Amino acid sequence: MYCLSGCNTPEPMSDKAPILHDRGVSLATDKARYAPGENVIINITGDIPSTQLKIKHLGEIVEELSVTTNSITWLPPQQDYKGYMVELYDDSTEDGKLLATVGIDVSSSWTKFPRYGFLSKFPNLSETQTEAVIVNLNRHHINGLQFYDWHYKHHQPLAGSVASPASSWKDIIDRENFRSTITQYISQAHDRNMMTMFYNLVYGALENASSNGVSSAWYMYVNKSRSGIDKFTLPKPPFVSDILFIDPSNVAWQNYLNNENQKVYQAYDFDGYHMDQVGNRDKTLYTYSGDVIDLPKTFKPFIEAAKEAHPSKSAVMNAVNQYGQESISQAPVDFLYTEVWSPNESFKALAQVIKDNNAMSNFSKNTVLAAYINYDLAAQSGHFNTPSVLLADAVMFAFGASHLELGEHMLGKEYFPNDNLQMKDDLQNALVHYYDFLVAYQNLLRDGGSFNTIDVQTDNDELKMEAWPASNGSIAVIGKEFTDKQLIHIINFKDATTDQWRDPHGIQAEPKSIADVRVRIPSEKQIKKVWLASPDFNYGATQELVFDSSGGEISFVLPHLKYWDMIVLEY
């Protein structure tokens, strides 16, 4: 969506090194995603002593490799849609010290486990500058990129012609975009198995659209007399035009825009269309002939027409605060995407959006959330509040969604080029581990199971554990049951200062670490193994726990809790 105030036109980003682990040794993979049968190259940065790689799937060792070089090639098992964790150990120490980890996603399609990022600045950048952005996103395993406001006009996205695409053009906010930058990004993304999606509204036209063949018969009108076209009024400057709105179900408009999109696909190697809207118009809208438009129901036929015109391309549509999501979920989109706004600002509401999306798609499509953290802070220069981001990501990831937040910078506003807020070093380092965690345990986080309620008790009277949604001052417990295991997420709100995930002013407090707490969990089934993993400790590596079982419950010592722990009971 677009901002109505506080827009900025940032300077081009400078070349920067990719984010690494927070010790001297780090791991990275050459691609964000791998097809079954494709070799994985694992690169080690830093001086390595006598080391060993353990590659695990959900805590079970798949392969062990002795390491004598800084680049290892590994051929994963042939199974599709699997997540792995690579753990690097120092064999020269008595206890085999863990040095670093990295996740690996083996998936034939990116849309099964979408980890969506964005690009929003297309000035005349060098290959070195665009490569720095892609390398960093690759380290976070971002497997799809939304090219935001890359286009010329909403109703005419391609500047120039298919035979002679323009080398540069001005976009709606009067920025100059360069073809060379966009083609570099597409090529470099494809080299890492990242898919590229071009952004555009499903119903937008600029004020001069009639000169490009857009008919007055296609617009949405604010009354039956056609005295006013519905539109999105934007401040001028910096914007060069308001956006006039067209009926998405109008077949002539669908054909027109699909023809324009065909030109885009011929001129650029995009992999799909990211469709946007601006949410509930909160007014009655009419066709040219005076019929009332049921706007949410127009999205499904629009998506179907786009998919029919370009069946090999991916399709995703933004449900602004869930507006039209029921219609969108029944259309041929590859996953569900929600831009979250008020009143869905509590952690409880955030999780409910994900659960509602699961239900609407009959649990067949995963969710990506565009959720802008520290929103009010982003009106001026500053830094993101690290606890705000990590608690929000913990909730989204635990409930099976991913977060559209990473691009050339981290998102704080709906106008994606806004880069007023920067990440502190602790947040940069933490996010590497959070995204490794999202990948390595994707088969628990995003691949089946049913949420359930689990009663978790502790022997510490000062620690209150509550079934989700927990109140501030408590620790939230989220259960998820599989046929052969019980998953238990524990998210720490004990020291939380707000229950608002957006935390617009950045007041969320950092939780104090908790250590060595005995917990008790009822279990009627025989447990064979208990293990723990957390993105906050040991780089997300698994840790098997000793447990006691008697009287219909098990007990064990929870060794640590910062923001988020994941406990797995295997039957």
C-alpha angles and dihedrals in degrees: 000000000000131000122236095201139016093038116157137185104222126208116256112278119256124237111275138176121252119263113263137192117281096253130066094266123059140171131220136170126225094236139034093227137012133211116229107275094025119125118244118217112207114196123200120206119201136027111315123205120195099322142174132203120218114192113199139185111204092336097313118113111243097176140352122211131186110227123219100148137049094243124056127184116210129182109209124213115278096250114120125229099022131143124213137188120215114207122193116205133189105233092188091075123076095237097040097245115224109239106176146334139208133188126233126204117201105189131140091213129037093214095070091069104013116195100181126199133170146225120207110162122071108170120139098297128173122239088251091057096048091043091056090057094047093046090054093048090047090056087058090049093241102175101182132040129203111211099213119204092347092137137093104230129352092239092038107033097171116075111213120358137301089254092047114018113195116261090220139357142176118257129211093282091047096254117144112240122196127216091212092059093049094047090047091052093048093049095045091047092050090051086064098042092255114145121224125222125190115221126226140139118259093226110023130128130166123233094265095050095117089070088060095051102270108147126223086225091071101058130101111243129206093223140019092253090064091230093138137030116218109247147165108244113216130188113262113236117053092030116061097208146008115248115245117206128234129196104261091207093057104114094208090055091047090053092046095051094041087055090051090048090052088060089052092053091048093051099038133034095235118157099213153335124277104204121206138190133177100237133241110002089201093216139083112267129198138201121237088266093053101257118142113251119224092206100192090054092054093068097072096055090044092053092045091053092048092049092047090051093048108020096168093055127088119248127202129166131198114236099202104219087339093303106158094356093132090058093041093049091058092051125085096271118143097226137350122265125192128184102207122219140158133335087032092070103117123088088243092056092046092056091045091057089058093047091048090052090051091053095044092053093042088245091296100113130052123222136242118194125207097204118162113216123207088010099174093045089058091069087082139023118288143095136294116252104247097212090051092058098040096048091048092048091047091056095044094047094044090054092048104259132116126222126238097219111115129081130112082332137354118286121249100155140037089246095078099207090064104112101165093127122063130195119250117229093258091056093046091053094043094052091057088060093043092055092044086053093049090053101040094050099033091122089064099034101042110011113079134300129122125255113241140169118262125188108222118181132184135204089229111092091200093061115076116193117195134182111252127315095047122189124237109282092038139086115245120226120202119184127201122180129208128179092260104025147029118229120206122188117196116195119186116231093150094114098027116139095194138025091211113107092201091056089189096196097039099244099139111128125229109250118241114243116255121208140188101001119161112227132190125209126183114236128171091184125080110258118213100178141012122196138170136209130177133176087220098061136044090000090285095302118151122259121195114222129213110234141184122219125198142125095022095305140082128218134195141156115267099218098200145353128186112150105332139006127183116207121192124199111195117203 
